[in-house]
Amino acid sequence: MARPALNALNALLVVIGVSTAVRAARATPSPATLRVEVSVCPGSELDPGDMRRNLSSELEADGLVRVLADDEIQPNAGKLSASVGCDPTMTTLVVLRTAGSAREVRRSLVLADADPSSRARVLALAAAEMVRSDWPELSADQPSAAFSDAPDAAEAKRERAEPAAARPGAVPPTPAAPAANGTRAEDTRPHNPPQSRATARDRRWAVSANARLRWFVDYASAAVGGDVGPDFGALRVRAELLLSSKSDALGSASLGSSALCVGYRVLESKLGPLSIAVYPTLSAGLTWMRGTSPSADVRVEPATGFYGDVRLLGEARLTDSALSPTLAAEIGRATGFVARSADRVLGASGGFFLGASAGGRY
């Protein structure tokens, strides 16, 4: 009797495994195309067009989803609608639907706590996360036949019966329990948008400022300064200024360089909240040297020339806050001047160098 029972159990496990694999295979990670509809309360500071552009940038960066234009029709397109209410908390209902079916996911969030200038961005990030997290389950076990982009009779009837509170200018209602048609229950607890989490992610652009220290190895000379500039995705742009000065019994010298630095991220690794990246960087600008002599008979001519360097920079950055602290180290070689007093070096702006910087990215 034990062997028939064991055989039956094995057969049951095989059936469950095959069923699970088939269901996973029929689910898609994201819709290939997505129709987006945004309705806001009259007079609201949230721009629907800005929200659509942010959502398009966020999803299309994954290479899986294309957000359709207003006048574009595409079969099998998913549908995402967002209705921003007129209540003081700006409670917003976001609905994600598969094409031509009754299956949908609903979420509600509060936008009033976000800065007015960033509400469209926050709503777009929340909608993008909803597509990534809920579409695979939403699309599972769907018919493989092509859907029409136009709503069918059942969908049109449901939209006509949709509560007035879900329409533009009204507060989204508390949704009912799951229906028998496969509609999933929504998370009805209003919550503040994950502003800090959204900011901590790698955004398409950010601004950084750093204090810098550079050591010219060949001349035992140090220069200090700083840099500031934006990041656009993997592209890093900085305006950099470095200064040094030194004097002895024979005179004094001051040197400096100002350059525009452009780098490209070729490697990035995440270790929990720490992001480590490597950038090859090219710089070009001006360098100058000025000097004085204690003797009135000695004239020191100022000099100005071209500055350029090639460097390899490694950066470590914390990503769990809006203002991300950063530390960086670099190695490279620059063209520039060397100031000498007899057989001693007073300073340099060129040569083989090592450098370090510390600052923040927002």
N, C-alpha and C positions, 0 to 999 in steps of 0.2 A: 504493500500500500504506500510505502514511503516513496518508491521510485515514481509512480504515476503522479503523485502530488508534486514532486520536484520537477518533473517534466512540464506539468501545467504551469508552475510558477515561472520557469524559464521562458515558456511561450508567451506568458503575459508580459514579462519584462521586454521581450523582443518587440511585441506589438506597441508597448508604450514608447520604446526608443524610436521605432520607425515613425510613429505618429508625431513625436516631438521634432524629429529631423525634418519631416515634411512641412510641418507648421513653420519652423524656422526658415526653411528654404523659400516658402511662399511669402515671407515678410520682407519688405524692402526697407533699408536703413533710412531713406528719405525720399520724398517725391522728386522726380526729375524736374518738374516744373510746378510752380506754385502761384495761384492767383491770390492777391492781397487786397482786402478792402478795409479801409480805416474810416470810421465816422467819429467826429468829435463834437462836443457841445459848442454851439455858436459863441464866438468870442474867446474860445480857448486859445492859450498860447502854444499849444502843441500843433505842429505843422504835419499833416498827414503825408505830404510829399517827402519831408525830411525823414519821417519814420520809415517810409518805403525804401528810400535810398540807403538808410542805415541797415535795414533788414537785408536788402539785396547784397550789400557789401559783405555782411556777416555770413550769409549762407553761400553766396557764390564763391567766397574764398575757400570753402571746403571742396569745391569742384564737383559737387553732386547736385545742387539745387540751382535752378534759374528762376528768378522772380519775373513774372510776365508783366509787360507794359499794360496800361489801362485798356487800350484798344486791341490787345493781342488775344487771340483765341487759340487754345492748344488742347487737344484731347488728352485725357488722363491727368490733367493738372489737378493737384490738390488745391484746397481753398482754405485760406486763413483770414478771419475777420476779427477786427478789434473795434469795440465800441467804448468810447470814453464818456463817462457820465458827467452830469452837471453838478453833482453834489460836491461839497467842500473838499472831500477826500479824493475826488477824481477817480472813483472806483471804476475799473476798466475790466470788461469781459472780453477774453480772447478765446475764439473757437477755431479749432483745426478739424477739417473734414476731408474725407476721401472723396474722389470724384464720383458723382452719381449714386451715392449710397447714403444710408442713414447713420453710418458710424461717425462719431465725432468725439472730440475731447474738449472740455471747457476748463478754463482757468480764470480766476479773478485776481487782480492785484490793485494796489493803491499807488497812485502817481503823485499825490500832493506833496509827499515828503521829499521828492526829488527836486533838484534845482530846475526852474522853468526852462533854462537853456538846454538841459540834458534830458528832459522827459521823453522826447522822441527817441533818443539813443537808448535810454533805459527800457522803454517799451519794445524797441526792436531787439535788444539783447534777450529780454524775457521771451519774446515770441520765437527767436531763433533756438533758444534752449528747449522750448516746448516742441519744436519740429524735430530736433535731434533726439530728444528723450522719448517722445510719445508716438512718433510716426511708425517705428517698426511694429509695435503691438497693434496700432490702429490699422495698419495695412495687412496684417496677417489674415490668412484664410479669405482673401478677397477674390472675386471671380476674375479670370484671366482675360475675358472678353474686353474689347476696347470700350471705354466710356465716352459719352458725349460731354463736351464742355458746358453745354446749356443744361440748366437744372431740369430734371425730369418732373413728372406730375407729382410724385411723392415728395420730392424735395421742395417744389414750389408750394405745395400745401403746407408743409412744415414751416416754411419761412413766413407764409401768411398767418399761420397760427402762433408764431413766435411772440412772446409777451412784448408789450409796448415798451417795457423798461429796457429791453435789449436794443432798441432803436436809438438813433442819434439824439442826444440831448436828454437822455433819461438814465437813471441809475440802474445798472444791471441787477436782475433779481437773484435771489437765492435759488439755485437749480434744484430740481426734484430728484428723486431717487432714479437709479438706472432703469431704462425702459427695456421692453422685451426685444426691441429691434437691434440690440447690440450696442446701444449708446453707452459709453462709459460714464461713471459718476465723476463729477469734477471736485476739485479741492476748493470748497467754498469759504475757507478761512481767509479773510483779507490779510494780506501781508505786505510789508514794505518791500519795494523792489531791491534786489541784491546789489545795491549801488557799489559797495566796496569790492564785492566779488567781481562785478563787471569791470570795475576800474583795474583790478589786479590782473585781469587777463591781458594777453598781448594784444593791444589795440592796434589799429592801422597806423596811428601816429601818436607821438608823445614828445615832451620837451624835457631836456636834460641839462643840468649845470654841474660843473665839477671844479674843484681846486686841483692844481697839477704841480708835480715836482719832477724835474728832469736832471739826470746826471750824465755829463759828457765824459765818458770813460777815458778817452785818450788824453784829455787835458785836465782831469780832476776838477771840473767846473760844474756848478749847479745853477739851475734857472728855475724860477717859480712863476706861477701864473694861474690861468684858468681857461675853461672853455664853456661854451653854451651853444645849444642848437637842437634841432628836432631829429626824431627817428621816424622814417616812413617805412613801415614793415621791416624788411631786412636791411634797408638803406640807412646809413648813419651819417649825418652831416653836422660838423662842428666848426665854429669860429674860435680860434685859439690865440692866446696871447701869452708870451713868456718873456721874463725880464731877469737880468742879473747885473750886478755891479760889484767892483772891488777896487781897492786902492793900496798903494805902498809908498815908499819914500820917493820914488821917481815919478809918481803920478797916479791917476785913477782912470778907470774905464767902465763904461756901462754899455751893455749889449741887449738886444731884444729881437724878437721875431713875432710876426703876426701872419697867420695863415688860415686858409680854408681847408678843412680836412674832410675827405669823403671816404667812408668805409662800407664794406658789404659783409653781412653776416654769412659765413660759410659753415658754421657749426654751432649747434645749440643743444644743451642737455639740461634736463630738469631733475633736480634732486629735492623732492618735496617742494617747499616754498622758494628754493634757491634756483635761479636760472643762470647757467654758465654759457657764455657765448664767445666766439672768436671772430675777429674782424681784420682782414688785410686792409690797410689804409694808405691813401696817397694824400699828400698835402702840398700846397703851393701858396706863396705869398711874398712878403718882404722881410728882410733882416737889416738891422742897422747897428752901427758902432759909433760911440762918442767917447772922447777922452780929454783929459786936462793934464797939464804939467805945472809943477810948482815953479819952474824956471820961466821967466818972461821971454827968454831967447828961444824957447822950444815951442813950436806951433804944431798942434795936433789937428789934422784934417778929419772932419767927420766922413763917414762912409755909409752908403746905403746900397743894397744889392738884392738879388733874387734869393728867395728861400724856398727850399723844397725838401721833402723827406719821404721815405718809404718805411712803414713800420707794420708790425704785427701786434695787435692788441687783444688781450683777454679780459673779459669783464664778468664779474659776479654780481647778481642783482636779486634782492628779495622782492617777491611778487605778491605778497599777501596784503598789501595796503595800497591806497591811492598814491602816496608818495613813496616810491621804492628806493631805498638806499642802495648805492652802487659803489663797488671798489673795482679798480682796473689796474693792470700792469701792462707795459709795452716794451718792445725792443725794436730798434731801427737805426737808420743812418740818415743824416741831414747834411745839406750844403749850407755854409754860412761863414762867419768871420771868426778869427781868433785874435784876441788882444794880448800883446806881450809887452813886458817891461824888462828890458835887458834879457836875461835868460829865464825869466819867470812868466807864467801865463796868468793874466788877470781875469780872463773869462773867454767863453766861446759860445757861439750859436750854431756851430756845425760840427760834424763828426759822428762817430758811433755813440749811441746813447741808450740808457735805460730810463724808464719813467714809471710813475705811479700817479693815480688820481683817486679822489673820493668825492662823492656828491650824491645827487638824487635825481630820480626820473619821475615825471608826473604825466 
